[in-house]
Amino acid sequence: MTREAARAIENKLAFECKKDGLQQRQDGSWILRLTVHPNDMKMRLAQAAMGTRYQCVLVEINDDETPVDHVAIARSQWRDLGPTKQAGIRCSDPVFWAFLSEEKRISPDVNDHEAAAQIVRTLCRVTSRSQLDKPGFQASRVLWYGLDQEFQAWKALQSRG
């Protein structure tokens, strides 16, 4: 753990709050209003001067006080779409285009949906992405899922670098 992370943990203000309002200003900035129960209000926060800056981390909690696992929910929703819809969504994503250009190198410039779709069809050995959902194309589905996992790993590496 870095020194900054340790200092942040030592100095945190942890309390439960509820979202009470959200408003956007003309300049594009947002006003987020939170309601804090009196028992949870920290004096250090209450007494801080207006304009005091904070780094804020919010974790949605279930009724049993456990964190909501949005990552698992998103994964489940993604799986429920099926490979044809997944491929359609990916082929519309410029980040996916960059992945195909840099990692697959089938075409030097993948810069639109159709170019990405052609590469996906080639890599998954189908003539139409709709075949990814059809019986008899299990091998193509496996290729799609592998390609999507490669993309997710590549994207994670890009965000770290």
N, C-alpha and C positions, 0 to 999 in steps of 0.2 A: 504494500500500500504506500502511495506517495505521501510526502509530508503534508501536501495540500489536502489530500483526501482525509487523512487522519485529523487535521485541524478542522475540516468541515464537519466531521462526525462529532468531534468534541464540542463544537459550538452550535449544533443544530437546534432548531426549534420544532419540536414534533407535537402536533395537535390534530384533532379531528375537526373537519369543517365541511360545510355543504355549499355547493355552487348555488348562488342566489341570484346572479344576474350576469349578463354578458352584453357588452355594447361596443360597437366600433366607432371610433372618432373619424372626423373628416380626413385627418392625416394618415389614416390606415392603422394607427395603433389601437389596441384593445383595452377595455376596462373590464376586468374580471372581479366580480363582487362575491365574497365568501362570507358565510355566516359561521361564527364560532360560538359554541356554548360557553357561558361564563366560567364554568369549571375548567375548560380547556384553554382559556385565553392566557397567554404568557405575558407577564408584566413587561418583560424586555421588549416585546413587540408593541404592546399598548403604549409604552412610554417613548418609543423611538420617534424621532422627529419626522414630520412629513417630508417625503422625498428620500428617506433612507432606502438604499438599494438592497435587495435580497436575491439570492439564487434560490429558486423555488423548485421543489420536487413534489409532485402529487402522485399518490398511488390510490387508485380506486379500490375500495374494500367491499367485500360481501357482508351480508348480515351477521356472519359468524366471525367477523373481523379479519378474515384472511384476504390477501390481495387477489383481485380479479386477474385472471391469466389471459390478457388480451392476445398474447402471442399464440397460445393454444387455440383460442377462438378463431383467430385469423387463419391459422393453418387448417382447421377443420372446415371453415367456409371455403377456403381455396380448394381443398380436396373434393368438396361437394360439387364444385363447378364442373368437374370432369375435364379430361385432357383437351377436347376440342375448344371449349370456351377458354381454358387456361392459355392455350396456344394463341388464340385470337387476342387475348389481353396482352400477352407478352409481345406479340408482333406489333402492337401499337405503342410500345414503350421505347422511347429513344435510348434508354439505358441498356435495354436488351439488344438494340441495334449495335451499340458500341461493343457489347460483349461478343456478338456474332462477328463483327469486323475484326476485333482484336484477338479473339481466342479461336474462332473456327476458320477464319481466313479463306473462306470459299469465295467471297467477293470482297474486294478492297473497301468499298464504300456501301455499307448498309445504311441508307438514310431515309427509308420510308417503310410503311407497313407491308407493301407488296414484296419488296426485296427480302424483308425478314421472313415473310410467309413462304417464299420460294426456298429459302435456306432450310427452314423447319421441315418443309415437305421433303427436301432432299435428304436431310439428316435422319428423318423418321421413316423414310422409304414409303411415302404415301403420295398419291396424286392430288389429294385434297385433305386438309386438316380435319374435315368432318369424319374421315375414316378412322381417326384415333379413338372414336367412341364405338365403333362398330365391331361386332363379333368377327373373329378371324384376323384381327389386327393387334393381337396381344404383343407381339414383338415390337411393333411400331409404338405402342403405348409405353413399353419398357424404355425404348429409345427416347421418347418424349420426356418421361419422368427423369431419366438420367440427364438429359439436356437441361431441364429446369433446375435440377439440383446443382449442376455445374454453374448455372447462372447465379443461383443464390449464393454459392460459395464465392464466386468471382466478385459479386456485389459486396459481400461482407469484407473481402480483402481490400476492395477499393475504398470502402468507408474508413478502414483503419489507416490506410496509407495516406 
